[in-house]
Amino acid sequence: MKRLVRIALILGISAMAGFGPGRAFAAETNQAVIDADHALVEALAKSNKAEAGKLLDAEFMWTDTQGKTVGKSAALSELSAMAGGNPSDAEVKETTFDEVGEITAVSGKTHVLRVWVKRPAGWRLLVSHAATLAPAGHVGTAAKHGTECVNPCKTIPYKPKNAAERGVIASWQALETAVTNHESQNWGPHVADEFMLVSSGNDHPLDRKDRMAILDKQKANGTSSAPAPLVSARMFDFGDTVVMSALHQSPSGKPTRVTRIWIKRDGNWKLAYSQQTAVQGAAAGAKGSQS
């Protein structure tokens, strides 16, 4: 895997200091993602459908703060709504994993994840996923059900297409088994050091240390619960990075849209980012093909 570089941008100003000798390629790649992202935000602000359309991937998926998920054609018909969910004055951070660029834009309690992918014609936006944090004092995880984890721990309604996807699924199932058993020591190996979880069910983002502390607390309290089952999923492979879009459903709660970014590091697949949004007023299977 090529170098991982994080660049912080405040109010659209890039902080490019810190690039030393030997990092020119990473800096150039990151700047290309940043430029594409700026161009998209500007096109949305101007309701320029033609320019926005050029920057959206053919497989583009847009999830708004209500969990509604649509594809490229439907998104282009709602440019004003997309613009409202991608404010130009947001605090932005950018991370590049080889051919996948992760943009996170934060404005107030709303967090937007934009996943850019490198195509032959240039960088294209594959995912735009928004989540509004829960009210202060609420810290949870994805919807739970029962105490036994069959789906996704043992089986899922998705057939992997290649070795990379098989590796991601195996790591994910081990991770979810650890979540079910509240075993932070078994959860940790499947999560990258820079892991971040943003969920509409939490009042603040959770990093790796936060999530492990929650698992330890649940184990100490004897809490019993299992992750919400997977309804459907799509995976997009880019070398040592896999983007996973999924729909989960808890029998006792709302469906949840989840975007995950997986990276292969030291031969192991690790979860680097997870964005989760509860679907408001929708059945679990609604528009499942978009998940």
C-alpha angles and dihedrals in degrees: 000000000000122000120298112228127181121202123188120212122190117195090344096307113126121222101214097165115115099053105128132184115307094028099089094111093052092047092050092049093049093048090053090055091046092049092050091048093050090049091052095048089049092049091050092049089053093042087236101166095181095054094042091049092056090058098047118091119237087245093047118153126192121196116185128203090274091057094251109150126196138165132244101283094048091045092053089055089057101049095141091055091047090049091051090053093050106052115193092222095058123125104252135198126186131202126178123208103185104280096004124077120199116205119184117190120188126194115167109309094339118099121190122195115200116188115200121193130196112242128175089262093049139272114340131184111248100172137020109182125175129194129178113211121241122255117285115284096033116113120163141126135241117318114289135210135185124330102271121076113210098142115064099006098059107010138010135189093247131090114213115233100207147358093282092056091045089053093049092049093049091051092045093050091050089048093051091046088055090049091052092050093039091235108154092178090061093040095053099067090060095052129076120238090245093050117149130185120198115183137168084225094063130068092219138016116273123221127199094276093047093051093048090050090054091052091049091050092048090051092049091050093047092239114175121203142124133217119268112267121257115251099182141339145190126203130199118196124211108169108276093002128074124188113208124194115189146172118214129187131199114197089225099041147037124293114264128216113213132187115192130185115206124192131192109230125172089350094305131104113236133183109242103173138010126186117187131187126180112230111236118216098352136118118241095251097044111128088346092161088071095059 
